[in-house]
């Protein structure tokens, strides 16, 4: 039973990561290029962003500076739309938004 639960949870996290990648690609014209650049220049792999969203956000900030906040917000909006989640008016970090999305799917 415990092994089955772990498998279900893992599959849901993989699904969330696929949706997150889709949101990155849909909300940024060059999302695939950004993912590839981050993979080549850091330890973050595109299939693991959901497990370390804070590191992804830091890499975005290294590349784009303060403009990364706008890009990360666009990614979150797209992800939440795709998941059918309403964004609260609270200001949260990218990591906090991804954790909330994970709670809704897991």
PLY file of the C-alpha trace (Angstrom):
ply
format ascii 1.0
element vertex 106
property float x
property float y
property float z
element edge 105
property int vertex1
property int vertex2
end_header
0.00 0.00 0.00
2.75 2.45 0.94
4.62 1.67 -2.29
1.45 2.27 -4.33
0.91 5.65 -2.64
4.50 6.65 -3.36
4.05 5.67 -7.00
0.81 7.67 -7.30
2.38 10.71 -5.63
5.44 10.49 -7.89
3.25 10.28 -11.01
1.30 13.35 -9.91
4.54 15.29 -9.33
5.75 14.28 -12.80
2.42 15.49 -14.20
2.82 18.80 -12.37
6.33 19.17 -13.73
5.06 18.53 -17.28
2.37 21.18 -16.75
4.97 23.56 -15.36
7.19 23.07 -18.41
4.16 23.60 -20.63
3.39 26.83 -18.76
6.98 28.01 -19.21
6.85 27.32 -22.94
3.41 28.87 -23.40
4.03 32.02 -21.37
7.51 32.82 -22.69
8.27 33.00 -26.40
11.69 31.50 -25.74
10.81 29.17 -22.84
12.51 26.12 -24.33
15.70 28.12 -24.86
15.63 29.31 -21.24
15.17 25.76 -19.97
18.05 24.53 -22.09
20.31 27.40 -21.01
19.56 26.76 -17.34
20.21 23.04 -17.78
23.57 23.72 -19.42
24.67 26.31 -16.87
23.38 24.94 -13.57
22.51 21.71 -11.82
18.77 22.21 -12.47
17.22 19.79 -14.93
13.96 20.64 -16.66
12.35 17.43 -15.42
13.13 18.43 -11.82
12.00 22.08 -11.69
8.93 21.22 -9.63
11.17 19.71 -6.93
13.29 22.87 -6.60
11.33 25.87 -7.89
13.34 28.27 -5.74
16.55 27.33 -7.53
14.83 27.76 -10.90
13.65 31.24 -9.84
17.18 32.16 -8.70
18.60 31.05 -12.06
15.98 33.14 -13.86
16.97 36.13 -11.74
20.66 35.59 -12.54
19.84 35.65 -16.25
17.16 38.37 -16.41
17.56 40.36 -13.21
14.43 42.09 -11.91
12.62 41.32 -15.17
12.51 37.68 -14.09
9.71 38.54 -11.65
7.41 39.40 -14.55
8.33 36.19 -16.36
7.84 34.02 -13.27
4.47 35.65 -12.65
3.41 34.86 -16.23
4.47 31.24 -15.75
2.47 30.95 -12.51
-0.62 32.51 -14.11
-0.48 30.06 -17.00
0.13 27.07 -14.73
-2.73 28.02 -12.42
-5.03 28.58 -15.39
-4.13 25.15 -16.77
-4.80 23.58 -13.36
-8.01 25.52 -12.81
-6.66 27.18 -9.66
-7.55 30.74 -8.72
-4.61 32.93 -7.79
-5.12 34.68 -4.48
-4.18 38.35 -4.21
-1.33 37.51 -1.83
2.17 38.17 -3.08
4.05 34.90 -2.94
7.36 33.67 -4.18
7.53 31.43 -7.24
8.41 28.55 -4.93
5.36 29.17 -2.73
3.07 29.21 -5.78
4.51 25.91 -7.03
4.08 24.33 -3.58
0.42 25.43 -3.57
-0.04 23.98 -7.06
1.52 20.70 -5.87
-0.93 20.55 -2.96
-3.82 20.91 -5.38
-2.63 18.07 -7.59
-1.10 15.67 -5.05
0 1
1 2
2 3
3 4
4 5
5 6
6 7
7 8
8 9
9 10
10 11
11 12
12 13
13 14
14 15
15 16
16 17
17 18
18 19
19 20
20 21
21 22
22 23
23 24
24 25
25 26
26 27
27 28
28 29
29 30
30 31
31 32
32 33
33 34
34 35
35 36
36 37
37 38
38 39
39 40
40 41
41 42
42 43
43 44
44 45
45 46
46 47
47 48
48 49
49 50
50 51
51 52
52 53
53 54
54 55
55 56
56 57
57 58
58 59
59 60
60 61
61 62
62 63
63 64
64 65
65 66
66 67
67 68
68 69
69 70
70 71
71 72
72 73
73 74
74 75
75 76
76 77
77 78
78 79
79 80
80 81
81 82
82 83
83 84
84 85
85 86
86 87
87 88
88 89
89 90
90 91
91 92
92 93
93 94
94 95
95 96
96 97
97 98
98 99
99 100
100 101
101 102
102 103
103 104
104 105
